[in-house]
């Protein structure tokens, strides 16, 4: 009977007067010492002599004469893998059944008949694993040679937590906000990358071909999908390619794959992994090579072989829930990015005879009525009384049918105005339930709005604020013109055009879109808020919920039904589908539509805005830095003013109602009274003087000269001499990065 063979070896860990040696391998009358990372080779050589051969990831490799008796030296065993196709990699807690599946799969389909596995637990502490592995190998009936290598020194990065933790997965949701767990050098991601050169020196000199594969990696070829076949039927076999071209490296390109879900009370297995990320798949670079073609200067490293030409490429899958076992894949990858891969489903069924948990079947999104383009706005407001009617009249004029408004804690007549407008069938008004829901006002409103009938019957929806105006540049400026221009698109990003104060200090009861004409240039990559967008989207069920800037909670099975365009009608890339909230230099566009954003209006009204606080970032002041970022007066745009006559017709109809007209006047009076009250306060008067001073006026025209860090640091980071000077068009000024000022 054909049997698999298991051998266990321990690295010859040693210590040369404080210099840690990971392993020492005999080489004729000399031996090679592999030191741990961050060892200074010059210090070693000054104390003990020797010749530096090279270094891998900061770990020096030094050759010594045999008469240095301090270290125990291992004899090479190249005969173990002579003529074999060998994988060299690490085991970081994976169970025995996973390793058996990994070995059998690669033997059956790729002719891999050897493996050097570095076990990431302390030497001598994993006897149960080794005994079970030996027992299970005896059952596989394949001529495999397996060597498990252990170490008394940890092989992981000393400052990193266990590799199992989601923190060690760059694509894990909230990765940048995670609290870093305690470090664990035994189980941390691999740090002592010289293990590959150690394996080469001890075992691999006579191997036919060697691939860098961990026990969570599966080589892939389309032929595998059909099920049991011989390795000869696999066309793109990296072992065969490497053996036939000894002087070249096969570049292995690995794609992360994930389960949709692992069944309760079970450990993740290869066949659970049936999903890939549709938008930003994470890739791994590894290698396969024939040792026969390597020279002394060619080092086996983590991702490549140094100074060796790439001759071919071959794919593999990294099964992420095997290396990072978690109860839910959403802990290591955004679930909204996962889509099933037919190749992985076929492997699960035909190779592993397994029925994985599949993603819920969603054939299509909810169909919106093909000819109907009923558009609804959902918004949140607090103390915006004087600006309500202009905003509603304008958006009625361009074709918005429905308004759902959430308010909270108003004392300027805003609530009364909306109650009045609701009684006359013009809007739907709700009190914001943010306290009961324990959410920020804007988020609470959007969540509540999802269940409102006015939203459910809408064909198009946008979530926007009262200081934002949809500026349509095509046709007669009506939504129907925009919808006709974008064809089959079902999402339209309306990129902000930041309008400043136009140097107007005082409030007047006049149209915002008429008074304020100064704005940022179209090309405004800084500050990052300049290209924020709000999104008109078809109410078709592709996304689960409303979001401040765009719908959220993508149903990934429907990602290919997204037809998303920017304000110039150009397609948005799928890499933006899940989280994007702002345009970039490659995605901004204003040709068909923009969103005029009058964030500051005039200095007096800004005092009131600051006093009432924000609906989203409620913990952030709207101070000098906010005014500096959002007050843009560098150029002029009058395009929206072509729509003023159509807006005036709608406004005239609203104001013809004496109750509405009277309530508007009360809101204006309250706004003016609040301004007067605030200006009696010394700190508010000082703030007003800063906003209206020459310094801020000039800064509002200098944004193109500033680096991103200036907008984080705020206006006081810009010296007077920079502000006062005349600068060439290409002049740039920046400061060191700091925390965002508000």
C-alpha positions in Angstrom: 0.0 0.0 0.0 1.3 3.5 -0.9 1.8 5.5 2.3 2.5 9.1 3.1 5.5 9.9 5.3 5.8 12.4 8.1 9.0 13.7 9.5 9.4 16.3 12.3 12.4 18.6 12.5 13.3 21.4 14.9 15.3 24.5 13.9 18.7 24.7 15.5 17.9 27.8 17.5 20.9 29.3 19.2 22.5 32.3 20.8 25.8 33.9 19.9 26.4 36.3 22.8 23.0 37.9 22.5 22.7 37.4 18.7 19.7 35.1 18.1 20.3 32.4 15.4 17.1 31.0 14.0 18.8 28.0 12.4 22.3 26.8 11.4 22.8 24.4 8.5 26.0 22.6 7.5 27.5 23.5 4.1 30.6 21.4 3.4 33.4 22.5 5.7 31.4 25.6 6.7 27.9 26.2 8.0 25.3 28.9 7.3 23.7 30.7 10.2 20.3 32.3 9.7 19.9 35.1 12.2 16.6 36.6 13.4 15.2 39.9 12.1 16.8 43.2 13.1 20.2 41.6 13.8 23.1 43.8 12.8 25.3 41.7 10.6 28.3 44.0 11.0 28.2 43.6 14.8 28.0 39.8 14.4 31.0 39.7 12.0 33.0 42.0 14.3 32.6 39.6 17.1 32.7 36.2 15.3 34.0 36.8 11.8 32.2 35.0 9.0 31.1 36.1 5.6 27.7 37.7 5.0 25.9 35.9 2.2 22.8 38.2 2.2 19.7 39.2 4.2 16.0 38.4 3.9 13.6 41.0 5.4 16.3 42.3 7.7 17.5 38.9 8.8 21.2 38.4 7.9 22.5 35.1 6.6 26.2 34.6 7.5 28.6 31.8 6.6 31.1 30.5 9.2 33.9 28.0 9.5 33.0 24.8 11.2 35.3 25.4 14.1 32.9 27.8 15.7 31.5 25.4 18.4 28.9 27.6 20.0 26.0 26.5 17.7 24.4 23.2 17.0 24.3 22.7 13.2 21.8 20.7 11.2 22.9 18.4 8.3 21.0 19.0 5.0 18.5 16.3 3.9 18.0 17.0 0.2 17.1 13.4 -0.4 13.8 13.8 1.4 12.4 15.8 -1.5 14.6 14.8 -4.4 12.6 15.0 -7.7 9.4 16.1 -5.9 7.0 19.0 -6.3 7.0 20.7 -2.9 5.0 23.4 -1.2 6.7 25.3 1.5 4.6 27.4 3.9 3.2 27.9 7.4 0.6 26.4 9.6 -0.9 28.9 12.0 -3.4 26.8 13.9 -5.2 25.1 11.0 -6.6 21.7 12.0 -5.4 18.4 10.7 -8.4 17.7 8.4 -7.6 21.0 6.7 -4.0 20.1 6.1 -5.0 16.6 4.8 -7.5 18.2 2.3 -4.8 20.7 1.2 -2.3 17.9 0.6 -4.7 15.6 -1.2 -6.1 18.4 -3.4 -2.7 19.5 -4.6 -1.5 15.9 -5.1 -4.5 14.9 -7.1 -4.7 18.0 -9.4 -1.2 19.5 -9.5 1.1 16.6 -8.7 2.4 18.1 -5.5 3.9 15.2 -3.6 5.9 17.0 -0.9 5.4 19.8 1.7 7.6 21.6 4.2 5.2 23.1 6.8 6.5 25.5 9.5 4.4 25.0 12.5 3.8 28.3 14.3 3.6 26.9 17.9 6.5 26.4 20.3 8.6 23.3 19.6 7.4 20.3 21.5 4.1 21.8 22.5 1.9 20.4 19.7 2.3 16.7 20.2 -1.5 16.1 19.8 -1.5 17.8 16.4 1.6 15.8 15.2 0.1 12.5 16.3 -3.2 13.2 14.6 -1.5 14.3 11.5 0.6 11.1 11.4 -2.5 9.0 11.9 -4.5 10.8 9.1 -1.6 10.7 6.7 -1.5 7.0 6.9 -5.1 6.9 5.5 -4.6 9.0 2.4 -2.9 6.4 0.2 -0.7 8.8 -1.7 3.1 8.9 -1.8 3.4 12.2 0.0 6.5 13.3 1.9 5.7 15.8 4.6 8.1 17.6 7.0 6.8 19.6 9.8 9.4 22.1 11.1 9.1 23.6 14.7 11.1 26.3 16.4 11.9 27.3 20.0 11.9 30.9 18.7 8.7 32.6 17.6 8.5 33.3 13.8 5.9 36.1 13.9 6.1 39.9 13.8 6.8 40.8 17.4 4.6 43.9 17.5 1.5 42.3 15.9 -1.4 40.3 17.4 -2.3 36.8 16.5 -2.9 36.4 12.7 -6.4 35.0 13.4 -7.6 38.4 14.6 -9.5 40.6 12.0 -6.9 43.4 12.7 -4.5 41.3 10.6 -6.9 41.5 7.6 -6.5 44.8 5.7 -9.9 44.6 4.1 -11.7 43.9 7.4 -14.6 46.4 8.0 -13.5 49.2 10.4 -9.8 48.1 10.2 -8.5 51.6 10.8 -10.7 52.1 13.9 -9.9 48.8 15.6 -8.3 48.7 19.0 -5.1 46.8 18.4 -5.0 43.5 20.4 -2.0 42.5 22.4 0.9 41.3 20.4 1.6 37.6 20.1 4.9 36.8 18.3 4.1 33.1 18.2 0.9 33.5 16.2 1.4 36.9 14.6 1.7 37.2 10.8 5.0 35.8 9.6 8.1 37.9 10.4 11.0 35.5 10.0 10.8 35.3 6.3 14.2 33.6 6.1 12.4 30.3 6.8 12.2 29.8 3.0 15.9 30.0 2.6 16.3 27.7 5.6 14.0 25.2 3.9 16.0 25.5 0.8 19.3 24.8 2.6 18.0 21.9 4.6 15.5 20.1 2.3 14.9 21.6 -1.1 18.2 21.6 -3.1 17.1 18.5 -5.1 13.4 19.2 -5.4 11.9 19.3 -8.8 9.9 22.5 -8.1 9.0 24.5 -5.0 5.9 26.7 -4.5 5.3 29.1 -1.6 1.9 28.1 -0.4 0.4 28.2 3.0 -2.1 25.6 4.2 -5.0 28.0 3.5 -4.0 28.4 -0.2 -5.4 26.4 -3.1 -3.8 26.4 -6.6 -6.4 26.9 -9.3 -6.9 25.8 -12.9 -10.3 25.7 -14.7 -9.8 22.0 -15.3 -10.2 21.4 -11.5 -13.8 22.5 -11.5 -15.0 19.3 -13.2 -13.9 17.2 -10.3 -11.5 14.2 -10.1 -8.9 14.4 -12.8 -5.2 13.7 -13.1 -2.6 16.4 -12.7 -1.7 16.0 -16.4 -5.1 17.5 -17.4 -4.3 20.7 -15.6 -2.9 23.0 -18.3 -1.5 25.8 -16.0 0.4 23.8 -13.5 3.0 26.0 -11.8 5.1 23.0 -10.8 5.4 21.8 -14.4 6.1 25.3 -15.7 8.8 25.9 -13.1 10.4 22.5 -13.7 10.5 23.2 -17.5 12.1 26.6 -17.0 14.7 26.3 -14.2 16.0 29.8 -14.6 12.6 31.6 -14.2 10.1 32.2 -11.5 6.4 31.4 -11.9 4.5 34.4 -10.4 1.6 33.0 -8.2 -1.2 35.5 -8.0 -3.6 34.7 -5.2 -7.1 36.1 -4.8 -8.8 36.3 -1.3 -12.0 34.2 -1.1 -14.5 33.9 1.6 -17.6 31.9 2.8 -20.9 33.6 2.5 -21.5 32.0 5.9 -20.1 29.1 7.8 -22.6 26.7 9.4 -23.1 27.0 13.1 -20.8 24.9 15.3 -18.5 24.0 12.5 -15.0 25.1 11.6 -14.4 26.8 8.2 -13.3 24.5 5.4 -12.1 25.1 1.9 -15.5 24.3 0.4 -17.2 27.0 2.4 -15.3 29.6 0.4 -17.5 30.4 -2.6 -17.3 34.2 -2.6 -15.0 36.9 -4.0 -15.1 40.7 -3.6 -16.6 42.1 -6.8 -15.1 45.5 -6.5 -11.6 45.5 -4.9 -10.4 41.9 -4.7 -7.4 41.6 -2.5 -4.4 39.9 -4.1 -1.4 37.9 -2.8 2.0 37.6 -4.6 3.8 34.3 -4.1 6.2 32.1 -6.3 7.0 28.8 -7.7 10.5 27.9 -8.9 12.9 25.1 -9.7 15.8 25.1 -7.2 18.0 23.7 -10.0 18.0 27.1 -11.7 18.8 29.2 -8.6 22.1 30.8 -8.0 23.6 31.9 -4.7 22.4 35.4 -5.1 18.8 34.3 -5.7 17.0 34.3 -2.3 13.6 32.8 -1.6 11.6 35.7 -0.1 8.1 36.1 1.0 6.6 37.4 -2.3 9.3 36.7 -4.9 12.7 35.2 -5.6 15.3 37.9 -5.7 17.0 38.6 -9.1 15.0 36.0 -11.0 13.0 36.8 -14.1 9.3 36.1 -14.1 8.5 33.6 -16.8 4.8 32.8 -16.3 1.9 33.4 -13.9 -0.5 31.1 -12.2 -3.5 31.7 -10.0 -4.4 30.5 -6.5 -7.1 31.2 -3.9 -6.4 32.2 -0.4 -9.2 30.9 1.8 -9.5 33.6 4.3 -11.7 32.0 6.9 -9.2 29.2 7.3 -6.3 31.5 8.1 -8.6 33.9 10.0 -11.3 31.7 11.5 -14.3 33.8 12.6 -17.9 33.0 13.2 -19.0 35.5 10.6 -17.2 36.5 7.4 -18.5 40.0 7.8 -15.8 40.4 10.5 -13.0 40.1 8.0 -14.6 41.5 4.8 -17.5 43.8 4.0 -20.4 41.5 3.3 -21.8 43.9 0.7 -18.7 43.3 -1.4 -19.2 39.5 -1.7 -20.5 37.8 -4.8 -20.5 34.1 -5.6 -17.8 32.7 -7.9 -19.0 29.9 -10.1 -15.5 28.4 -10.1 -15.4 28.2 -6.3 -19.0 26.7 -6.2 -17.9 24.1 -8.7 -14.8 23.2 -6.7 -16.9 22.9 -3.5 -19.4 20.5 -5.2 -17.1 18.5 -7.5 -13.9 18.4 -5.7 -14.9 18.4 -2.0 -18.4 17.0 -2.4 -19.7 19.7 -0.2 -22.8 21.8 -0.1 -21.8 25.3 1.1 -24.1 28.0 2.4 -25.0 30.1 -0.6 -25.8 33.8 -0.9 -29.5 34.5 -0.9 -30.8 34.4 -4.5 -31.9 37.8 -5.8 -32.8 37.8 -9.4 -33.4 41.5 -9.9 -34.0 44.7 -8.1 -37.5 46.1 -7.6 -38.6 47.4 -11.0 -39.5 51.1 -11.0 -42.4 52.0 -13.4 -40.6 52.4 -16.7 -42.2 55.7 -17.8 -42.7 57.2 -14.3 -40.0 59.4 -12.9 -41.7 60.6 -9.7 -38.9 62.1 -7.6 -38.8 62.6 -3.8 -36.5 64.4 -1.5 -36.0 63.4 2.1 -34.4 66.0 4.3 -33.7 67.1 7.9 -33.9 70.6 9.2 -33.5 72.7 12.4 -34.2 76.5 12.4 -34.1 77.0 8.7 -37.3 79.0 8.5 -36.4 81.9 6.1 -34.9 79.5 3.5 -37.7 76.9 3.3 -40.0 78.3 0.6 -37.3 79.2 -1.9 -35.8 75.7 -1.6 -39.2 74.0 -2.0 -40.3 76.3 -4.9 -37.1 75.7 -6.8 -37.3 72.0 -6.5 -40.9 71.9 -7.4 -40.0 74.0 -10.5 -37.5 71.4 -11.7 -39.9 68.5 -11.1 -39.7 67.2 -7.6 -43.1 65.9 -6.6 -42.6 64.8 -2.9 -40.9 66.2 0.1 -40.4 64.3 3.4 -39.1 66.6 6.1 -37.8 65.7 9.5 -37.3 68.5 12.1 -36.2 68.7 15.7 -35.9 71.3 18.4 -36.9 74.3 16.3 -37.7 77.6 17.8 -37.8 79.9 14.8 -41.1 78.8 13.2 -39.6 76.0 11.1 -41.9 73.3 12.6 -45.0 75.6 12.2 -44.1 76.2 8.6 -43.9 72.6 7.8 -47.1 71.7 9.7 -48.8 74.4 7.6 -47.3 73.1 4.3 -48.3 69.5 5.2 -51.9 70.6 5.9 -52.0 72.0 2.4 -50.6 68.9 0.8 -47.2 70.4 -0.2 -44.9 68.3 2.1 -45.0 65.5 4.6 -43.6 66.6 8.0 -42.3 64.4 10.8 -40.7 65.0 14.1 -37.2 63.6 14.1 -37.2 60.4 16.2 -33.4 60.5 16.9 -33.8 60.5 20.7 -35.9 57.4 20.8 -33.6 55.7 18.3 -30.4 56.9 20.0 -29.0 58.0 16.6 -27.7 61.3 15.2 -30.7 63.3 13.8 -29.8 62.8 10.1 -29.3 59.1 10.5 -32.4 58.6 12.5 -34.5 60.5 9.9 -33.1 58.5 7.0 -33.8 55.2 8.8 -37.3 56.2 9.6 -38.0 57.5 6.1 -37.3 54.0 4.6 -40.7 52.9 5.9 -42.7 55.9 4.7 -45.2 55.4 1.9 -44.2 58.6 0.2 -40.7 57.1 -0.2 -41.9 53.7 -1.2 -43.9 55.0 -4.1 -41.1 57.3 -5.4 -39.3 56.3 -8.6 -36.2 58.5 -7.8 -35.0 59.6 -4.4 -32.4 61.9 -3.1 -31.3 62.7 0.4 -30.3 66.4 0.6 -30.3 69.5 2.7 -32.0 72.9 2.5 -28.7 74.6 1.5 -28.3 72.3 -1.5 -29.9 73.0 -4.9 -29.9 70.5 -7.9 -28.6 72.5 -10.8 -29.5 70.9 -14.1 -27.6 72.2 -17.0 -29.3 70.2 -19.8 -32.5 71.0 -21.7 -34.7 73.4 -19.8 -33.3 72.5 -16.4 -36.0 70.0 -15.5 -35.5 66.6 -14.0 -37.1 65.0 -17.0 -34.3 66.5 -19.2 -31.7 65.1 -16.9 -33.3 61.6 -16.8 -33.5 61.6 -20.6 -29.9 62.6 -20.9 -28.6 59.8 -18.7 -30.5 57.1 -20.5 -30.6 53.8 -18.6 -28.6 55.0 -15.6 -30.2 54.3 -12.2 -27.8 56.5 -10.0 -26.6 60.0 -10.6 -24.0 61.6 -8.4 -24.5 65.3 -8.2 -21.2 66.7 -7.1 -21.1 69.7 -4.8 -20.1 73.1 -6.2 -19.2 75.0 -3.0 -20.7 78.5 -3.1 -19.3 81.0 -0.6 -20.6 84.2 1.0 -19.8 86.3 -2.1 -18.5 88.7 0.5 -22.0 89.4 1.8 -22.0 89.9 5.5 -25.6 90.6 6.2 -28.8 88.6 5.9 -31.5 89.8 3.5 -34.9 88.2 2.8 -33.9 87.4 -0.8 -33.1 84.4 -2.9 -30.0 82.5 -1.9 -29.3 81.4 -5.5 -29.6 85.0 -6.6 -27.4 86.6 -4.0 -24.6 84.1 -3.9 -22.8 83.7 -7.2 -19.2 83.2 -6.1 -18.0 79.7 -5.8 -15.1 77.2 -6.1 -13.7 76.3 -9.5 -15.0 73.1 -11.0 -11.6 71.5 -10.5 -11.3 71.6 -6.7 -9.7 68.5 -5.3 -9.1 70.2 -2.0 -10.4 70.4 0.6 -11.9 66.9 0.4 -15.4 68.2 1.1 -15.3 70.2 -2.1 -16.2 67.2 -4.2 -18.7 65.6 -1.9 -21.8 64.5 -3.7 -25.5 63.6 -3.1 -27.0 60.9 -5.3 -30.3 60.7 -7.2 -31.1 57.0 -7.3 -33.7 54.7 -8.7 -35.9 53.2 -5.9 -35.3 49.7 -7.2 -34.1 47.7 -4.2 -30.5 47.3 -5.2 -29.5 49.0 -1.9 -31.0 48.2 1.5 -31.2 51.7 3.1 -30.9 55.4 2.6 -27.6 57.1 3.2 -26.5 60.8 3.6 -24.6 60.9 0.3 -25.8 57.8 -1.5 -27.9 54.7 -0.8 -26.1 52.2 1.5 -26.2 48.5 2.2 -25.6 47.2 -1.4 -27.1 43.8 -2.1 -24.0 42.4 -3.7 -25.8 39.8 -5.7 -27.3 42.8 -7.7 -24.1 44.9 -8.1 -24.0 44.3 -11.8 -27.4 46.0 -12.1 -25.9 49.3 -10.9 -25.7 51.8 -13.7 -24.1 54.8 -11.9 -23.1 58.0 -13.7 -21.5 61.2 -12.5 -22.8 64.7 -13.2 -21.4 64.5 -16.8 -23.2 61.2 -17.5 -19.9 59.2 -17.3 -19.9 55.8 -15.8 -18.7 55.4 -12.2 -16.3 52.4 -11.6 -17.5 49.5 -9.6 -14.7 50.2 -7.0 -16.9 53.1 -5.9 -20.2 51.2 -5.5 -20.1 50.4 -1.8 -18.6 53.3 0.1 -17.9 56.3 -2.1 -19.3 59.6 -0.9 -17.2 62.1 -2.9 -15.9 62.5 -6.4 -12.3 62.4 -7.4 -10.2 63.9 -10.2 -11.3 61.0 -12.4 -15.0 60.9 -11.4 -16.1 64.5 -10.9 -18.3 66.0 -13.6 -20.6 69.0 -13.9 -21.8 69.0 -17.6 -25.3 67.7 -16.9 -25.9 68.4 -13.2 -24.2 69.7 -10.1 -25.4 70.3 -6.6 -24.9 74.0 -5.6 -24.0 73.9 -2.0 -24.6 77.2 -0.1 -23.0 76.0 3.2 -22.2 79.3 4.7 -24.6 81.8 3.0 -23.8 85.1 4.6 -21.9 85.8 7.8 -24.9 86.8 9.9 -26.9 83.7 8.9 -23.8 81.6 9.6 -23.9 82.7 13.2 -27.4 81.2 13.5 -26.3 78.0 11.7 -23.4 77.6 14.1 -25.6 78.3 17.1 -28.2 75.6 16.1 -25.6 72.9 15.5 -25.3 70.1 13.0 -27.6 67.2 12.1 -24.9 64.7 11.4 -21.6 65.6 13.0 -23.4 66.9 16.1 -20.2 66.9 18.2 -18.3 69.2 15.9 -18.4 73.0 16.1 -18.9 75.0 12.9 -16.1 77.5 13.6 -13.4 79.3 11.7 -12.0 76.2 10.1 -15.5 75.2 8.7 -16.1 78.6 7.3 -12.6 78.6 5.8 -13.2 75.2 4.1 -16.7 75.9 2.8 -16.4 79.6 1.9 -15.2 79.6 -1.7 -15.3 82.8 -3.7 -12.6 82.2 -6.2 -14.8 82.2 -9.3 -18.4 82.8 -10.4 -21.2 80.6 -11.7 -24.5 82.0 -12.8 -25.9 78.9 -14.4 -28.6 78.3 -11.8 -30.0 81.8 -12.2 -31.6 80.7 -15.5 -34.0 78.8 -13.3 -35.0 81.7 -11.2 -38.1 82.7 -13.3 -39.5 79.1 -13.1 -38.8 79.1 -9.3 -40.5 82.5 -8.9 -43.7 81.2 -10.5 -43.9 78.3 -7.9 -43.0 80.7 -5.1 -45.6 83.2 -6.1 -48.2 80.4 -5.9 -47.0 79.5 -2.4 -46.9 83.0 -1.2 -50.4 83.7 -2.5 -51.6 81.7 0.5 -51.9 84.3 3.3 -51.1 81.8 6.0 -47.9 80.6 4.3 -46.9 84.2 3.6 -47.5 85.2 7.2 -45.5 82.3 8.5 -42.6 83.1 6.2 -42.5 86.6 7.6 -42.5 85.2 11.2 -39.6 83.0 10.3 -37.7 85.9 8.8 -38.4 88.0 11.8 -37.2 85.2 14.1 -34.0 84.8 12.1 -33.2 88.5 12.2 -34.0 88.6 16.0 -31.6 85.7 16.6 -28.8 87.4 14.6 -29.3 90.6 16.7 -29.3 88.5 19.9 -26.1 86.7 19.0 -24.3 89.9 18.0 -24.8 91.2 21.6 -22.6 88.5 22.8 -18.9 89.5 22.9 -17.6 86.1 21.7 -20.1 86.0 18.8 -19.3 89.6 17.8 -15.6 88.6 17.8 -16.3 85.6 15.7 -18.4 87.7 13.3 -15.6 90.2 12.9 -13.2 87.3 12.0 -15.6 86.0 9.4 -16.0 89.4 7.8 -12.4 90.5 8.0 -10.1 91.1 5.1 -8.1 88.0 6.1 -10.9 85.5 5.6 -12.1 87.4 2.5 -8.7 86.8 0.8 -8.4 83.2 2.0 -11.7 82.5 0.3 -10.0 83.1 -3.0 -6.8 81.1 -2.3 -7.9 77.5 -1.9 -6.1 76.4 -5.0 -2.8 77.3 -3.4 -3.2 75.2 -0.3 -2.2 71.6 0.5 -4.8 69.3 2.2 -3.2 69.7 5.6 -3.9 73.5 5.6 -7.6 72.7 5.5 -7.2 70.3 8.4 -5.2 72.8 10.5 -7.5 75.7 9.7 -7.0 79.3 8.6 -4.7 80.3 11.4 -2.1 78.0 10.0 -1.6 80.3 7.1 0.8 83.2 7.9 -0.2 86.7 7.2 2.7 87.1 4.8 1.4 84.3 2.7 -2.1 85.8 2.6 -0.9 89.3 1.8 1.5 88.4 -1.0 0.6 88.0 -4.7 1.2 84.5 -5.9 1.8 82.8 -9.2 -0.8 80.4 -10.4 1.3 77.4 -9.5 2.2 78.6 -6.0 1.6 76.0 -3.2 1.7 76.3 0.5 1.1 73.5 3.1 1.8 72.6 6.7 2.5 69.4 8.6 -0.5 67.1 8.9 -2.5 67.6 12.1 -5.9 66.8 13.7 -8.8 68.3 11.9 -9.9 71.7 13.4 -13.6 72.5 13.3 
